[in-house]
Amino acid sequence: MKKILLSSFFMMLCIIAFSQSTFEIKKIGNQYSSEQISAVFNSADFCGSYFETKRNLITLNDGSEIELKSGRELVDSEVNIAPSCLLRDDSIYFISTWSISPEGYLMKGFDNTLYPTEKEYYRNNNINKQ
């Protein structure tokens, strides 16, 4: 009886842990399935990519759109996140080219032909650097 009770308790903990997602898929593109996206995003470390109170939109190279939940949402849903992993809402999060490798890794790239310097990036995206 103890084994059944212990097993049931452990399964409930696992279900609760996996239901606490740190992201939300908003749109599926034409190359990756929702299962692929979920698997990759669940295994990726996004420390330093979460804003305090607003969501961070990540767009994959196939048009898929995924929002990282805000720090406030994560705390409210009892997801443990270190304060050092949060960005201030007024922080600049550089636009990147995201994709999923054939091996199932999330890759982040930056188009340095379009933005050869940081100054060009700010100017082309109408960002006033303080």
N, CA, C and O of each residue as an XYZ file, in Angstrom:
520
protein
N       0.828     -1.195      0.000
C       0.000      0.000      0.000
C       0.872      1.258      0.000
O       0.558      2.245     -0.666
N       1.980      1.207      0.764
C       2.863      2.361      0.828
C       3.468      2.676     -0.546
O       3.622      3.838     -0.923
N       3.807      1.604     -1.288
C       4.405      1.792     -2.618
C       3.422      2.465     -3.564
O       3.797      3.355     -4.326
N       2.175      2.044     -3.514
C       1.156      2.642     -4.389
C       0.948      4.110     -4.029
O       0.866      4.965     -4.911
N       0.864      4.395     -2.753
C       0.674      5.762     -2.299
C       1.879      6.631     -2.673
O       1.711      7.755     -3.146
N       3.061      6.125     -2.467
C       4.276      6.853     -2.807
C       4.384      7.076     -4.308
O       4.755      8.163     -4.749
N       4.065      6.058     -5.093
C       4.101      6.175     -6.554
C       3.083      7.203     -7.042
O       3.377      7.997     -7.935
N       1.908      7.186     -6.465
C       0.872      8.155     -6.849
C       1.313      9.580     -6.536
O       1.114     10.494     -7.336
N       1.908      9.754     -5.375
C       2.383     11.081     -4.975
C       3.470     11.565     -5.926
O       3.460     12.724     -6.341
N       4.405     10.688     -6.274
C       5.495     11.048     -7.188
C       4.948     11.407     -8.573
O       5.418     12.361     -9.192
N       3.973     10.660     -9.057
C       3.384     10.951    -10.367
C       2.670     12.294    -10.359
O       2.732     13.025    -11.347
N       2.003     12.630     -9.282
C       1.336     13.928     -9.180
C       2.353     15.067     -9.217
O       2.128     16.089     -9.866
N       3.462     14.885     -8.524
C       4.517     15.903     -8.554
C       5.068     16.092     -9.960
O       5.305     17.222    -10.387
N       5.272     15.007    -10.673
C       5.780     15.087    -12.050
C       4.794     15.814    -12.959
O       5.190     16.647    -13.775
N       3.524     15.500    -12.818
C       2.497     16.147    -13.637
C       2.465     17.643    -13.359
O       2.379     18.446    -14.288
N       2.533     18.018    -12.101
C       2.536     19.433    -11.732
C       3.777     20.121    -12.281
O       3.687     21.228    -12.813
N       4.919     19.488    -12.159
C       6.173     20.085    -12.635
C       6.150     20.298    -14.137
O       6.587     21.346    -14.612
N       5.653     19.335    -14.896
C       5.640     19.476    -16.350
C       4.551     20.416    -16.836
O       4.642     20.923    -17.954
N       3.538     20.662    -16.044
C       2.472     21.566    -16.468
C       2.856     23.026    -16.266
O       2.152     23.917    -16.741
N       3.954     23.286    -15.574
C       4.394     24.652    -15.321
C       5.332     25.094    -16.432
O       6.550     25.124    -16.260
N       4.760     25.428    -17.547
C       5.545     25.820    -18.705
C       6.024     27.263    -18.563
O       5.337     28.106    -17.985
N       7.194     27.528    -19.091
C       7.766     28.871    -19.037
C       7.541     29.627    -20.336
O       8.013     30.753    -20.493
N       6.823     29.012    -21.265
C       6.589     29.625    -22.567
C       5.206     29.239    -23.078
O       4.554     28.343    -22.541
N       4.776     29.935    -24.127
C       3.499     29.635    -24.763
C       3.680     29.738    -26.270
O       4.157     30.753    -26.779
N       3.297     28.684    -26.979
C       3.375     28.695    -28.441
C       2.168     29.467    -28.963
O       1.022     29.095    -28.708
N       2.438     30.542    -29.696
C       1.368     31.382    -30.216
C       1.013     31.042    -31.658
O      -0.140     31.168    -32.070
N       2.022     30.609    -32.423
C       1.803     30.345    -33.843
C       2.784     29.268    -34.286
O       3.956     29.293    -33.911
N       2.299     28.321    -35.089
C       3.143     27.263    -35.636
C       3.467     27.634    -37.077
O       2.578     27.978    -37.856
N       4.738     27.561    -37.419
C       5.176     27.861    -38.778
C       5.058     26.644    -39.676
O       4.254     25.747    -39.423
N       5.874     26.621    -40.736
C       5.749     25.562    -41.733
C       6.859     24.509    -41.674
O       6.907     23.619    -42.524
N       7.751     24.597    -40.682
C       8.867     23.660    -40.629
C       8.893     22.805    -39.362
O       9.287     21.640    -39.414
N       8.481     23.367    -38.231
C       8.568     22.660    -36.951
C       7.179     22.378    -36.402
O       6.264     23.190    -36.539
N       7.034     21.208    -35.777
C       5.753     20.857    -35.151
C       5.715     21.414    -33.730
O       6.744     21.808    -33.179
N       4.534     21.443    -33.151
C       4.410     21.921    -31.773
C       5.166     21.001    -30.815
O       5.687     21.459    -29.798
N       5.229     19.713    -31.134
C       5.974     18.771    -30.299
C       7.469     19.075    -30.327
O       8.132     19.051    -29.290
N       8.006     19.367    -31.538
C       9.425     19.720    -31.654
C       9.730     20.987    -30.874
O      10.714     21.056    -30.138
N       8.879     21.984    -31.044
C       9.082     23.271    -30.367
C       9.022     23.072    -28.860
O       9.880     23.574    -28.133
N       8.021     22.347    -28.387
C       7.887     22.123    -26.947
C       9.101     21.393    -26.379
O       9.618     21.769    -25.328
N       9.548     20.363    -27.067
C      10.699     19.591    -26.579
C      11.941     20.468    -26.493
O      12.669     20.421    -25.501
N      12.183     21.259    -27.517
C      13.379     22.108    -27.543
C      13.282     23.211    -26.498
O      14.253     23.470    -25.786
N      12.142     23.859    -26.393
C      12.002     24.964    -25.441
C      11.991     24.473    -23.996
O      12.418     25.193    -23.094
N      11.507     23.260    -23.773
C      11.548     22.714    -22.414
C      12.966     22.382    -21.983
O      13.273     22.403    -20.791
N      13.825     22.079    -22.931
C      15.202     21.714    -22.572
C      16.170     22.895    -22.620
O      17.305     22.774    -22.161
N      15.744     24.028    -23.165
C      16.635     25.195    -23.298
C      16.677     26.004    -22.003
O      15.719     26.027    -21.230
N      17.798     26.657    -21.793
C      17.978     27.541    -20.636
C      17.792     28.983    -21.100
O      18.626     29.511    -21.836
N      16.719     29.610    -20.678
C      16.424     30.975    -21.090
C      16.744     32.005    -20.002
O      16.213     33.116    -20.018
N      17.603     31.637    -19.071
C      18.007     32.590    -18.042
C      18.601     33.815    -18.734
O      19.507     33.690    -19.559
N      18.091     34.988    -18.399
C      18.544     36.222    -19.043
C      17.675     36.624    -20.211
O      17.961     37.612    -20.887
N      16.608     35.865    -20.462
C      15.709     36.166    -21.572
C      14.298     36.500    -21.118
O      13.452     36.862    -21.936
N      14.037     36.384    -19.829
C      12.707     36.678    -19.289
C      12.663     38.125    -18.826
O      13.541     38.578    -18.091
N      11.628     38.855    -19.263
C      11.410     40.203    -18.760
C      10.663     40.124    -17.434
O      10.026     39.115    -17.134
N      10.744     41.186    -16.646
C      10.091     41.198    -15.335
C       8.577     41.068    -15.446
O       7.985     40.205    -14.798
N       7.940     41.915    -16.259
C       6.475     41.928    -16.292
C       5.881     41.751    -17.680
O       4.664     41.628    -17.813
N       6.710     41.736    -18.714
C       6.168     41.549    -20.067
C       6.749     40.281    -20.678
O       7.793     39.785    -20.257
N       6.054     39.780    -21.669
C       6.496     38.566    -22.341
C       7.533     38.894    -23.415
O       7.544     39.991    -23.972
N       8.396     37.932    -23.691
C       9.432     38.080    -24.705
C       9.051     37.188    -25.890
O       8.919     35.973    -25.742
N       8.877     37.798    -27.064
C       8.494     37.062    -28.259
C       9.730     36.540    -28.977
O      10.649     37.298    -29.286
N       9.740     35.245    -29.236
C      10.808     34.620    -30.012
C      10.168     34.082    -31.282
O       9.198     33.325    -31.232
N      10.724     34.484    -32.425
C      10.217     34.036    -33.711
C      11.257     33.132    -34.356
O      12.410     33.519    -34.541
N      10.824     31.914    -34.695
C      11.721     30.971    -35.351
C      11.793     31.273    -36.850
O      10.958     32.002    -37.386
N      12.790     30.712    -37.511
C      13.009     30.989    -38.924
C      11.879     30.495    -39.831
O      11.828     30.872    -41.002
N      10.982     29.666    -39.319
C       9.856     29.192    -40.129
C       8.578     29.985    -39.870
O       7.524     29.660    -40.418
N       8.666     31.018    -39.041
C       7.494     31.833    -38.729
C       6.802     31.466    -37.429
O       5.871     32.157    -37.015
N       7.232     30.400    -36.779
C       6.644     30.039    -35.483
C       6.907     31.147    -34.482
O       7.980     31.750    -34.474
N       5.922     31.409    -33.638
C       6.058     32.442    -32.613
C       5.838     31.830    -31.239
O       4.822     31.184    -30.979
N       6.802     32.046    -30.377
C       6.753     31.521    -29.014
C       6.991     32.678    -28.063
O       7.922     33.460    -28.254
N       6.160     32.790    -27.046
C       6.343     33.836    -26.042
C       6.897     33.231    -24.766
O       6.336     32.279    -24.223
N       8.005     33.793    -24.289
C       8.499     33.433    -22.965
C       7.649     34.188    -21.966
O       7.459     35.397    -22.105
N       7.142     33.510    -20.978
C       6.311     34.165    -19.978
C       7.137     35.162    -19.177
O       8.361     35.054    -19.104
N       6.470     36.112    -18.592
C       7.162     37.128    -17.796
C       7.583     36.543    -16.446
O       7.067     35.514    -16.010
N       8.511     37.206    -15.812
C       8.950     36.786    -14.490
C       7.797     36.757    -13.508
O       7.707     35.856    -12.675
N       6.919     37.737    -13.603
C       5.754     37.788    -12.712
C       4.851     36.573    -12.928
O       4.377     35.969    -11.966
N       4.615     36.215    -14.199
C       3.789     35.035    -14.497
C       4.439     33.763    -13.954
O       3.758     32.887    -13.420
N       5.749     33.670    -14.093
C       6.456     32.481    -13.617
C       6.354     32.353    -12.102
O       6.101     31.268    -11.577
N       6.553     33.467    -11.406
C       6.456     33.452     -9.946
C       5.020     33.116     -9.520
O       4.814     32.337     -8.590
N       4.034     33.704    -10.201
C       2.631     33.434     -9.879
C       2.265     31.968    -10.084
O       1.419     31.433     -9.368
N       2.900     31.314    -11.061
C       2.612     29.896    -11.292
C       3.592     28.991    -10.549
O       3.684     27.793    -10.818
N       4.323     29.594     -9.606
C       5.239     28.883     -8.711
C       6.387     28.187     -9.437
O       6.850     27.129     -9.011
N       6.845     28.791    -10.541
C       8.053     28.325    -11.217
C       9.216     29.063    -10.570
O       9.230     30.293    -10.523
N      10.180     28.315    -10.077
C      11.341     28.932     -9.440
C      12.248     29.536    -10.493
O      12.700     28.846    -11.406
N      12.512     30.820    -10.364
C      13.411     31.508    -11.276
C      14.259     32.479    -10.465
O      13.746     33.233     -9.638
N      15.539     32.448    -10.713
C      16.446     33.338     -9.986
C      16.232     34.775    -10.452
O      16.067     35.016    -11.648
N      16.233     35.726     -9.533
C      16.083     37.130     -9.929
C      17.132     37.576    -10.948
O      16.875     38.475    -11.748
N      18.299     36.958    -10.922
C      19.351     37.321    -11.869
C      19.021     36.876    -13.302
O      19.690     37.303    -14.243
N      18.018     36.039    -13.479
C      17.608     35.578    -14.809
C      16.616     36.533    -15.470
O      16.254     36.349    -16.631
N      16.180     37.547    -14.736
C      15.179     38.461    -15.253
C      15.817     39.725    -15.821
O      16.801     40.242    -15.291
N      15.224     40.207    -16.918
C      15.628     41.478    -17.522
C      14.636     42.549    -17.101
O      13.445     42.281    -16.942
N      15.133     43.751    -16.924
C      14.198     44.859    -16.710
C      13.360     45.016    -17.970
O      13.824     44.726    -19.073
N      12.132     45.475    -17.802
C      11.227     45.608    -18.942
C      11.738     46.587    -19.994
O      11.382     46.469    -21.166
N      12.558     47.540    -19.601
C      13.079     48.509    -20.574
C      14.407     48.071    -21.190
O      15.026     48.829    -21.937
N      14.842     46.856    -20.880
C      16.077     46.323    -21.464
C      15.870     46.030    -22.946
O      14.763     45.714    -23.383
N      16.943     46.141    -23.703
C      16.893     45.839    -25.127
C      17.245     44.368    -25.313
O      18.310     43.910    -24.897
N      16.336     43.642    -25.942
C      16.577     42.240    -26.261
C      16.795     42.185    -27.764
O      15.857     42.380    -28.538
N      18.010     41.925    -28.174
C      18.374     41.998    -29.577
C      17.587     41.004    -30.425
O      17.419     39.844    -30.051
N      17.113     41.476    -31.567
C      16.383     40.639    -32.505
C      17.360     39.621    -33.071
O      18.428     39.983    -33.562
N      16.998     38.366    -33.003
C      17.876     37.287    -33.448
C      17.154     36.370    -34.420
O      15.933     36.421    -34.563
N      17.925     35.544    -35.074
C      17.378     34.513    -35.945
C      17.442     33.200    -35.174
O      18.525     32.699    -34.872
N      16.274     32.649    -34.859
C      16.185     31.420    -34.075
C      15.819     30.262    -34.990
O      15.048     30.432    -35.935
N      16.365     29.097    -34.715
C      16.019     27.907    -35.482
C      16.253     26.665    -34.622
O      16.849     26.738    -33.547
N      15.773     25.533    -35.115
C      15.978     24.254    -34.434
C      16.861     23.397    -35.334
O      16.559     23.194    -36.510
N      17.946     22.901    -34.771
C      18.882     22.080    -35.545
C      18.288     20.695    -35.787
O      17.359     20.290    -35.089
N      18.817     19.965    -36.772
C      18.334     18.594    -37.012
C      18.519     17.686    -35.791
O      17.804     16.697    -35.631
N      19.490     18.034    -34.930
C      19.728     17.239    -33.723
C      18.782     17.605    -32.583
O      18.797     16.965    -31.531
N      17.955     18.639    -32.788
C      16.984     19.033    -31.778
C      17.467     20.073    -30.795
O      16.990     20.120    -29.661
N      18.414     20.917    -31.209
C      18.905     21.993    -30.354
C      18.354     23.329    -30.847
O      18.189     23.541    -32.048
N      18.076     24.217    -29.911
C      17.649     25.565    -30.259
C      18.887     26.391    -30.572
O      19.827     26.447    -29.779
N      18.878     27.029    -31.729
C      20.026     27.834    -32.143
C      19.603     29.286    -32.291
O      18.523     29.593    -32.795
N      20.483     30.170    -31.839
C      20.230     31.608    -31.899
C      21.340     32.239    -32.715
O      22.522     32.073    -32.412
N      20.953     32.961    -33.750
C      21.939     33.621    -34.597
C      21.640     35.099    -34.712
O      20.558     35.565    -34.352
N      22.603     35.814    -35.212
C      22.461     37.249    -35.379
C      22.906     37.596    -36.791
O      23.971     37.157    -37.226
N      22.116     38.369    -37.509
C      22.407     38.719    -38.891
C      23.393     39.880    -38.931
O      23.001     41.046    -38.904
N      24.691     39.540    -38.995
C      25.683     40.609    -38.986
C      25.904     41.214    -40.363
O      26.672     42.167    -40.490
N      25.250     40.688    -41.405
C      25.305     41.372    -42.700
C      24.296     42.512    -42.719
O      24.545     43.555    -43.323
N      23.171     42.317    -42.067
C      22.163     43.360    -41.962
C      22.561     44.413    -40.931
O      22.320     45.604    -41.128
N      23.165     43.973    -39.841
C      23.597     44.858    -38.754
C      25.074     44.609    -38.467
O      25.398     43.867    -37.539
N      25.974     45.207    -39.236
C      27.405     44.925    -39.041
C      27.974     45.452    -37.727
O      28.991     44.952    -37.246
N      27.329     46.451    -37.150
C      27.799     46.998    -35.877
C      26.618     47.193    -34.942
O      25.464     47.225    -35.371
N      26.920     47.322    -33.666
C      25.868     47.580    -32.669
C      25.172     48.905    -32.967
O      23.958     49.026    -32.804
N      25.942     49.889    -33.402
C      25.389     51.207    -33.732
C      24.367     51.091    -34.868
O      23.308     51.716    -34.814
N      24.678     50.299    -35.888
C      23.750     50.086    -37.001
C      22.481     49.387    -36.525
O      21.383     49.712    -36.978
N      22.628     48.442    -35.626
C      21.473     47.729    -35.087
C      20.524     48.715    -34.406
O      19.323     48.709    -34.673
N      21.062     49.556    -33.534
C      20.233     50.540    -32.830
C      19.568     51.504    -33.815
O      18.383     51.813    -33.687
N      20.336     51.974    -34.790
C      19.802     52.945    -35.743
C      18.706     52.318    -36.599
O      17.649     52.924    -36.773
N      18.929     51.128    -37.135
C      17.956     50.476    -38.017
C      16.697     50.032    -37.293
O      15.654     49.873    -37.927
N      16.765     49.831    -36.009
C      15.594     49.407    -35.231
C      15.014     50.540    -34.394
O      14.188     50.305    -33.512
N      15.445     51.764    -34.669
C      14.930     52.960    -33.983
C      15.007     52.826    -32.459
O      14.038     53.083    -31.745
N      16.185     52.417    -31.985
C      16.387     52.255    -30.543
C      17.310     53.370    -30.077
O      18.401     53.558    -30.614
N      16.858     54.101    -29.076
C      17.703     55.132    -28.483
C      18.471     54.508    -27.338
O      17.896     54.126    -26.319
N      19.781     54.410    -27.517
C      20.635     53.831    -26.487
C      20.973     54.911    -25.459
O      21.436     55.998    -25.804
N      20.733     54.587    -24.196
C      21.012     55.550    -23.137
C      22.420     55.407    -22.658
O      22.844     56.137    -21.762
